[in-house]
Amino acid sequence: MSKLQQVFSKGKAFIPFITAGDPSLEVTERLMFKMAEAGADLIELGVPFSDPIAEGPVIQAASERALAAGVTTDKILAMVGRMRKSCQVPVALMTYVNPIFTYGTERFLKKCQAVGIAAVIVPDVPFEEREELLPFCPTYGVDLISMIAPTSNRRIRMIASEAQGFIYCVSSLGVTGVRHKIGSIVEQMIKQVKEVKEIPCAIGFGVSQPEQAKELARFADGVIVGSAIVKIIGQYGAGCVPHVVEYVRSMKNSIN
């Protein structure tokens, strides 16, 4: 059983996202340990990038803070390698294609394998262009995570048939009136996936409250939360760890 299969074999998965190096790599490392203890099943670790097109203002600001502090891909990978020696929670790296190409695709994935990264999520590589990365992923045992959105329509089945690890279902949860509609759209997306392939589906983008997570976990295999956690980190800085731990614990409890 792969690391990602193990994540979803224990029930509903809670997947927190944090930006590596915000407010510092030392705090990021501490957060990863403590979130694992608080019930995180998989940690999505964002590599800061100067043009993060898939991110809202909260995560963009976190990226800017991390880059200003001198964070680099090498420093992030070294930190993951250190924490991996005593913390077994799987890590998925969220990055963009430009930093991967700059680093060298094969070199990047080889380094991911060396430090124990389970998967990579690259939002600006559409399914049709995944061949830029895919040949190296199985070679180095790193899953390339596919994303689907309500706009994916007929492509959902095609993406599902080729997907690895789990499928990242992109949702935007707005005000109450919209939320029910979006929830039902995402539920339909997941049904389409499962008709093609029995692969875990985790929902992200816009989830922030335990009630939302509980509702989504009725039909999803996992819930991903980013901006709400990054906002706590931005608010408390180096003192954020206990506040994030409390939040992660409450979210994990809500989906059990």
C-alpha positions in Angstrom: 0.0 0.0 0.0 1.4 3.4 -1.0 1.7 6.3 1.4 -1.3 8.0 -0.1 -3.4 4.9 0.0 -2.6 4.7 3.7 -3.8 8.3 4.2 -7.3 7.4 3.0 -7.5 3.9 4.4 -8.1 5.1 7.9 -11.4 7.0 7.3 -11.9 10.6 6.2 -8.7 12.5 5.7 -8.0 16.0 6.9 -5.3 17.7 4.8 -4.0 21.1 6.0 -2.1 23.4 3.7 0.7 25.7 4.9 3.2 27.9 2.9 6.8 26.7 3.5 8.9 29.4 5.2 6.0 31.5 6.5 6.9 33.0 8.9 10.1 30.9 8.9 11.3 27.4 8.0 11.8 26.7 11.7 8.2 27.5 12.4 7.1 25.5 9.4 8.9 22.4 10.6 7.4 22.8 14.1 3.9 23.2 12.5 4.3 20.0 10.5 5.1 18.0 13.6 2.3 19.5 15.7 -0.3 19.3 12.9 0.5 15.6 12.5 0.0 15.1 16.3 -3.3 17.0 16.1 -4.7 14.6 13.5 -3.5 15.8 10.0 -3.4 12.8 7.7 -1.5 14.4 4.9 0.2 17.8 4.9 0.1 19.9 1.7 3.2 22.1 1.8 3.3 25.1 -0.6 6.5 26.2 -2.2 6.4 30.0 -2.3 6.4 31.5 -5.8 6.3 35.1 -7.0 3.3 34.5 -9.3 1.0 32.0 -7.6 -2.0 32.2 -10.0 -4.2 29.7 -8.2 -4.0 31.4 -4.9 -6.0 34.1 -3.2 -4.6 37.2 -1.4 -4.0 35.3 1.9 -1.7 32.7 0.4 -0.1 35.2 -2.0 0.9 37.3 1.0 2.3 34.2 2.8 4.4 33.4 -0.4 5.7 37.0 -0.4 6.7 36.8 3.3 8.5 33.5 2.8 10.4 34.7 -0.3 11.4 37.9 1.5 12.8 35.7 4.3 15.0 33.9 1.8 13.2 30.6 1.4 14.3 28.4 -1.5 13.3 25.1 -2.9 16.5 23.5 -1.7 16.0 24.8 1.9 12.4 23.5 1.9 13.4 20.0 0.7 16.2 19.8 3.2 13.7 20.7 6.0 11.3 18.0 4.8 14.2 15.5 4.8 15.0 16.5 8.5 11.4 16.2 9.7 10.9 12.9 7.8 13.4 11.2 10.1 11.0 11.5 13.1 7.6 12.3 11.6 5.9 9.9 9.3 2.9 12.0 8.1 3.0 12.0 4.3 3.7 15.3 2.5 2.4 16.6 -0.8 4.3 19.5 -2.3 2.2 22.2 -4.0 4.2 24.2 -6.5 4.1 25.7 -10.0 5.7 24.5 -13.2 8.1 27.4 -13.5 10.1 26.6 -10.3 10.2 22.9 -11.3 11.5 23.7 -14.8 14.0 26.1 -13.3 15.2 23.5 -10.8 15.2 20.8 -13.5 12.3 18.4 -13.7 14.1 15.1 -13.1 16.5 16.6 -10.5 13.4 18.0 -8.7 11.5 14.7 -8.6 14.7 12.8 -7.7 15.2 15.1 -4.7 11.5 14.8 -3.7 12.0 11.0 -3.6 15.2 11.4 -1.5 13.4 13.4 1.2 10.3 11.3 1.2 7.8 13.6 -0.6 4.7 11.4 -1.5 3.1 13.6 -4.2 3.3 16.9 -6.1 0.4 19.2 -7.0 1.0 21.6 -9.9 -2.1 23.7 -10.5 -0.8 25.4 -13.6 -0.2 22.2 -15.5 -3.5 21.1 -17.1 -4.2 17.4 -17.6 -3.4 17.6 -21.3 0.1 18.9 -20.6 1.0 16.6 -17.7 3.5 14.7 -20.0 5.9 17.5 -19.0 6.2 15.9 -15.6 4.6 12.5 -15.7 7.5 10.4 -17.2 9.6 11.2 -14.1 6.9 10.6 -11.4 6.8 6.8 -11.4 10.5 6.6 -11.8 11.0 8.4 -8.5 7.8 7.1 -6.8 6.1 10.5 -6.5 2.4 10.8 -7.4 1.3 13.6 -9.7 -2.1 14.8 -8.3 -4.8 15.6 -10.8 -7.2 18.5 -10.1 -10.8 18.7 -11.3 -13.3 21.6 -11.0 -16.9 22.3 -11.8 -15.7 23.6 -15.1 -14.0 20.3 -16.0 -17.3 18.9 -17.3 -16.6 16.0 -19.7 -12.9 16.0 -18.9 -13.7 14.6 -15.4 -13.9 11.0 -16.6 -10.8 11.3 -18.7 -8.8 12.8 -15.8 -10.2 10.2 -13.4 -9.1 7.3 -15.6 -5.4 8.5 -15.5 -5.3 9.9 -11.9 -2.7 8.9 -9.3 -2.9 9.0 -5.5 -6.0 11.0 -5.0 -8.0 13.6 -7.0 -8.1 17.2 -5.8 -11.6 18.5 -6.3 -11.6 22.3 -6.5 -14.6 24.0 -5.0 -15.4 27.6 -4.1 -17.7 27.8 -1.1 -19.4 31.2 -0.9 -22.4 32.5 1.1 -25.0 30.2 2.4 -27.3 30.3 -0.7 -24.4 29.4 -3.0 -22.8 26.8 -0.7 -25.6 24.2 -1.0 -25.4 24.5 -4.8 -21.6 24.3 -5.0 -21.7 21.3 -2.6 -24.1 19.4 -4.8 -22.0 20.2 -7.9 -18.9 18.8 -6.2 -20.9 15.8 -5.1 -21.8 15.1 -8.7 -18.2 15.5 -9.7 -17.1 12.9 -7.2 -19.8 10.5 -8.4 -18.5 10.9 -12.0 -15.0 10.1 -10.8 -16.1 7.0 -8.8 -17.9 5.6 -11.9 -14.6 5.5 -13.7 -12.2 4.6 -10.9 -12.2 3.9 -7.2 -9.7 6.6 -6.2 -10.0 8.9 -3.2 -11.4 12.4 -3.8 -10.5 15.3 -1.5 -12.2 18.7 -1.7 -10.3 22.0 -1.3 -10.6 25.8 -2.0 -12.8 27.8 0.3 -13.4 25.3 3.2 -12.9 27.0 6.6 -15.5 25.9 9.1 -16.0 22.6 10.9 -19.6 22.5 9.8 -18.6 22.8 6.1 -16.0 20.1 6.5 -18.5 17.8 8.2 -21.0 18.3 5.3 -18.4 17.8 2.6 -17.0 14.7 4.3 -20.4 13.0 3.8 -19.5 12.4 0.2 -15.7 13.2 -0.1 -12.8 11.1 1.1 -10.9 14.1 2.5 -11.1 17.8 3.1 -8.3 20.2 2.3 -8.0 23.6 4.2 -5.5 26.3 3.2 -6.3 29.9 3.5 -8.0 29.6 6.9 -4.8 28.1 8.4 -2.5 30.5 6.5 -4.6 33.4 7.9 -4.0 32.1 11.5 -0.2 31.9 10.7 -0.3 35.5 9.3 -2.1 36.7 12.4 0.1 35.2 15.1 3.5 34.8 13.3 6.0 32.8 15.2 3.4 32.3 18.0 1.0 30.6 15.6 1.7 26.9 16.5 -0.8 26.4 19.4 -3.6 28.3 17.5 -3.1 26.2 14.3 -3.0 23.0 16.4 -6.3 23.8 18.0 -7.8 24.6 14.6 -6.5 21.4 13.0 -7.8 19.3 15.9 -11.3 20.8 15.6 -11.5 20.3 11.9 -10.2 16.7 12.1 -12.8 16.0 14.9 -15.6 17.4 12.7 -15.1 14.9 9.9 -14.5 11.8 12.0 
